């Protein structure tokens, strides 16, 4: 009786162990198949076939080893001849789990007309100094300038200030906008000078950037610096909407001081 009971217990334990292992093995197999599909994935294909990768990215949130393995596999796709749709997908996933290790591969996309946007999309979101440096190294591309603004990369301030004088007005305008987003004292000083002498085509761009800069300064606790900007933009020589925005800024700065 005891022998039969022990055997039954052993079989039950084995079944439980196998039952736990089976779903994991199936998940691994599904993930491998999804990555195989990704190699040739293109627009119009069944997006659901990539769901195991989506699920794995979510599941790896608190698992550093799993996250690193996924990052390696996704970055590898970018170094192949996979369709743009596949690389677009990989970039989107790397924007969620990418680290400094993905930066060199993503940086290669910055010069690709069709994939530079997605390369920047991922780099904007990777919390690593290497990502910021990769974007700075790709200046003065307008899209890259925009991404630097999104990251509020203060280390790029001097380079952006120099671009305010670029002969390409798109470059100069993008540099102004990025400096406004960075919103540090150096950017404020440069934007103040630029706004005063900007060509007509860039006057509003420069003024908007200056206002954004004031807002960033105020948010960062530099109330006095923000007030200087708001006062300079509240005069009668400014368009009505600019004066209105400046007055609202002054009120916000006053409230922050109470």
Residue, then its C-alpha position, 0 to 999 in steps of 0.5 A: x500500500x505504502x509503495x503504491x502511494x509513493x509511486x502515485x505521489x512521484x507520478x503526480x509530482x512529475x506531472x506537475x513539473x512537466x506541466x510547468x515546463x511545457x508552457x515555458x517550452x511552448x513559449x520559447x518555441x513560439x518566440x523563436x518562430x516569431x523571430x523567424x517570421x520577423x526576418x521576412x516580415x513586411x507591410x501587409x503581413x499578419x502582425x499577430x505572428x509577432x505577438x510572442x515578441x510583444x509578450x516577451x518584451x512585456x514579460x521581461x520588464x523585471x528580468x534583466x537577462x531576458x531583456x538583454x537576450x531580447x535586445x540582442x536578437x532585436x538589434x541583430x535584425x537591424x544588421x540584416x537585409x530584413x524588410x523595412x517593416x521588420x526593422x521598424x518593428x525592431x526599433x519600436x521594441x528597442x525603444x522600450x528595452x534598448x540600452x547602450x548596447x543597441x546604440x551603435x546599431x541604431x546609430x547606423x540608421x541615422x543616415x538611412x532615408x527610410x529608417x532614420x526616423x525609427x532609429x531616432x525614435x528608439x535613440x530618443x527613448x534609450x536612457x543612456x549617454x551613448x544615445x545622446x552622443x550618437x545623436x550629437x555625432x549625427x548633427x546637423x541633420x534636422x531630424x537629429x536636432x529635433x531628437x536632441x530637443x526631445x532628450x533635452x541634451x544639455x551637452x549639445x547646447x553649444x553645438x546647437x547655438x552654433x547652428x542658429x547661424x546656419x544658412x539653411x533656415x530649416x537647420x537654424x529653426x530646428x536648432x532654436x526649437x531644440x534649444x528652447x526644449x533644453x531650456x538652460x541658461x546658455x540656451x536662453x542667452x543664445x535664444x534671446x540674441x537670436x530672437x532679436x535679430x532673426x530673419x523674418x522667416x524665423x522670427x516666430x520660430x525664434x520667439x516660440x522657442x524663447x517662450x518654451x525656454x522660459x517655461x522650461x526654466x520656470x519648471x526647473x526652478x529658475x524663476x528669475x531667469x524665466x521672468x526676464x524672458x517673459x518681460x522681454x516678450x511682453x512689450x508692444x513690439x511683440x505680436x498679440x499672441x506672444x504678449x498674451x503668452x508672456x503675461x500668462x508666463x508672468x502669472x505662472x512665475x508669480x504663483x511659483x514664487x508664492 
